[in-house]
Amino acid sequence: MDPARAYIVSDLHLGSEFFRSQAFTAWLRQLPAGAQVVLNGDVIDAPEHVERLPYAHRQVLDLLAEQSHQRPVYWVYGNHDEGLHLNGAGAIRFVDRWSMDKRLLAVHGHDLDTVMPRHSAFKWVFRRLHRLLIFLGASRVHVAQYAKKWRLLYDVLNRHVAHNAARAAHELGFEAIVCGHTHAAMDTMVHGIRYLNTGAWTEPPLCYVVADAHSIRLEVYDGEAN
């Protein structure tokens, strides 16, 4: 048992055709016994459709519920998880944030994003443009992956969330903070605070953070045991 070690992921988006269910299942099964698992938001793509998940995605939820009786499993709420009612959750603990002493704080990051909420009309148009392009034959990718083509705007969002995250961590007395939300994996210093983002499991690289008493590391899952 190793409850002092935690593995943190975000933005699985179960229910989305882009969720890498096989890779995530393999990753979850090879984690050390007893280590904590932190699902840092947007685990479900559309809460209203949670009862109609594809079979492979339902199996992921069942595996998480099963493992929650053998290891601590935390589900940090993200913006896509709002209104979620999950049957068969086992001993999964649903929380607004997770922390390891004062070393590391985990929040999804949507509450730190004041850019996108101010541009709801742009989001509406952007999502429909994305769907139209796919209909016309463009590559099928998650809308967040498509957004990365708009590099200037995407960089503004990433910097904005990172700076707000660093400010929040500093005010709460944490050395580091890990978020999701932006689907952009990174590990950087912002105003003296270490900011990590675990990206998403809808596109490579498939990233996670592993934290214990000695280190905090951003890792990429490549199918090998960790």
Secondary structure, DSSP 8 states (H G I E B T S, - for coil): --TT-EEEE----BTSTT--HHHHHHHHHTS-TT-EEEEES--BS-GGGGGG--HHHHHHHHHHHHHTTTS-EEEE--GGGTT---SS-TT-EEES-EEETTTEEE--SGGG--SGGGGHHHHHHHHHHHHHHHHTT-----HHHHHTTSHHHHHHHHHHHHHHHHHHHHHHT-SEEEE-SS---EEEEETTEEEEE---TTSSS-EEEEE-SS-EEEEE--SS--
